[in-house]
């Protein structure tokens, strides 16, 4: 090991050889701190010795680690990962004053529990919703898990997450009718006809929007009145029933290559219609969540539950892997409790 002065540099430089490879670097310590420079030199020398002798894993920066994870996926998942990465590192749209972020050059192994706790506090103070914070925490957890086999990672991290907001929003019959009427009023326009057909289909099948737009005719059986839907989130194939309303929509669309194609404008129209007619009550939005196209799926599931279909069957129709995932749609116990309470209250003597 050797310390030396490099022309033009205000810092001590160090050099050493491990396994026949020479390493030269700046200690970032000024000439007045030779003791500190020797300490840095010794630490780096020991690190390379450990890597050579014991197979100790190399370091990787947060930026490089997150970039690897972003590049490992595609589509909507990649877009979500990019947003989380930029939030963590304060890049892009999140490179603003007051936004809490981490140093992109910091080694991933230096990520500690304080960083994670500070992140939760800062994001809450910024007004970010719990579900969005959870997405960011899951991303950094994914980064650590994915990079751990090849790079040095802090194995003691605990990825605490805020309690998620359980969205229980579904549309009432009046809301459904209001949205449909607004689309029918402009139905001569092809885009509005498409939007109405899409709404009827989603409301009667409970499929996700991207599952509907990816649907092929080969997955539809008119004789059996069934539709096969591939669930990319769980990698399973679901069989769902074709209601009369669904069949009428599909029969109308049978002259085109796929049931729902070129839907961009129709989707925008449907999204606007739902927002216009179902999100005017600020109290409902705050307590139960904002109504979106996905709310049609929740409405489908809630209607089944209110009709007495078991949660197990609802979970199967939705493509969920467990009943627990469908439990938010449960209304049966609440209705039974209400009915029991009414029976008792109505039997009480009237008070003058």
Secondary structure as UniProt FT lines:
FT   STRAND          2..5
FT   TURN            7..8
FT   STRAND          11..18
FT   TURN            19..20
FT   STRAND          21..30
FT   TURN            31..32
FT   HELIX           34..54
FT   HELIX           62..71
FT   HELIX           75..89
FT   HELIX           92..94
FT   TURN            97..98
FT   TURN            104..105
FT   HELIX           108..110
FT   HELIX           113..125
FT   TURN            126..127
FT   HELIX           130..147
FT   TURN            148..150
FT   TURN            155..156
FT   HELIX           173..184
FT   TURN            185..188
FT   HELIX           190..205
FT   HELIX           209..213
FT   HELIX           217..219
FT   STRAND          220..221
FT   TURN            222..225
FT   STRAND          226..231
FT   TURN            232..235
FT   STRAND          236..241
FT   HELIX           244..252
FT   TURN            253..255
FT   HELIX           264..278
FT   HELIX           282..288
FT   TURN            293..294
FT   HELIX           295..306
FT   TURN            307..308
FT   HELIX           311..318
FT   HELIX           323..329
FT   HELIX           332..346
//
